[in-house]
Amino acid sequence: MKAMKFFEGTLCGFLNGFFGSGGGVVAVPILEKEDCKPNEAHATSVALIFILSMVTAMFYGFSGNLDFQAAWKFIPWGVLGAVSGAIFLKKIKAMWLKRSVGGIVTIAALRMLLC
């Protein structure tokens, strides 16, 4: 069981560092397998990805690959979106949450494959 946690945690961290936040896509099903409810799994993955993103951002910052000026242009609006998303997460049914995330991931994947 510990070996599986090592693999799953490492995979989430790797994807987050490599893709820039991709670890949440893997973390949610892992957390659901651990008996988290879907909405709870999404919220918990945000906390996990927050820590992983901070570590990744520090690594990128120390290596000179982080453009703070570009990031600050999006942060205020991102905070607004994060608050509204967290409020909405409390209200959405698990089925619609899964479908919407699946749809967004599918659209993003198609866009990346075709563009």
N, C-alpha and C positions, 0 to 999 in steps of 0.2 A: 504494500500500500504506500509506503514512504517513497519507493522508487517511482511510482506513478505520480505522486505529488511533485517530485523533483522534475520529472519529464514535463508535466503539464505547466508547472510554474516557469520552467526554463523556456518552453515554447511560447508562452504568453509574453515573457520578457523579450525574447528574440524578435518576435513579430512586432512588438511595440517599438523596439529599437530600429529594426530594419525598415518597416513600413511607416513608422510614425503614428502609433496608436492602434495598430492592427490586433494587438493582444486581446482587446475586448471581445472581438468576434469569436475567439477561442474560449475566453474566460466564461462567457455566459453559459454555453452548454455544459462546461465542466461544473460550474456552480449548480446548475439545474440537476445534474447527475448526483450532486451532493445533497439533494433534497431541498434546495432553495426554490421558492416559488419564482415564476418567470420575472415578475416585476422586482422582486427582491434580488434575483440574480443580476439583473441589469444594474440596479443601484449599487450592489456590492462590487460588480466589475468596474464601475466608475472609480470607486475608492482604490481598487487594485491598480487600475491603469493610471490613476493620479500619481501614485508612488513611482510606478515604472516610468511614467513620462517625466517626472522630476529628475530621476536618475539619468534618463536618456538626454534630456535637455542640458543637464550639467556636463555630460560627456561631450555633446555637440558644442556647447559653449566653450569648454576648455580646448577643444580641437580647432576652434575658429570657424565652425560651420553653422553658426547661429546668427541670424540677422534680427536683432532686437527691434530695430526701427520698423521693419516690415511686420513683425509680430504685434507691436503695440497698436498698429492701425486696426487690427481685428479684435483685440482683447476686450474692449468695452462692449462691443456687439456680441462677442462670444459669451461674455458673462450674462448678458440679457437673455441670450438663447439658452444658456445652461439653466438659469433659474426657471424660465418658462417650460423647458423640457422636463425638469425635475417635478414641477407642479403637475404637468400633464401626465407623467409616468404614474402618479398616484391614482389617476382617474381612468386610465385606459385598461381595457380587459386584456388578459394575457394573450388570447388568440389574435387580437388586432395588433398587439405589440410585436408578436412573432412575425406576423405577416408584413407589417410595415418595415421591420428591420430586414427581413428577407428580401423585400422588394428593393429597398435602398441599396443593400449589398449587391443584388443582382444588377441593378442599373449601373452602379459604380464599376462593377466587374466588366460589364459590356462596354462601357465607355472607355475603360482602360485597354480592353482588348481591341477595340475598333478604331480608336483615335491615336 
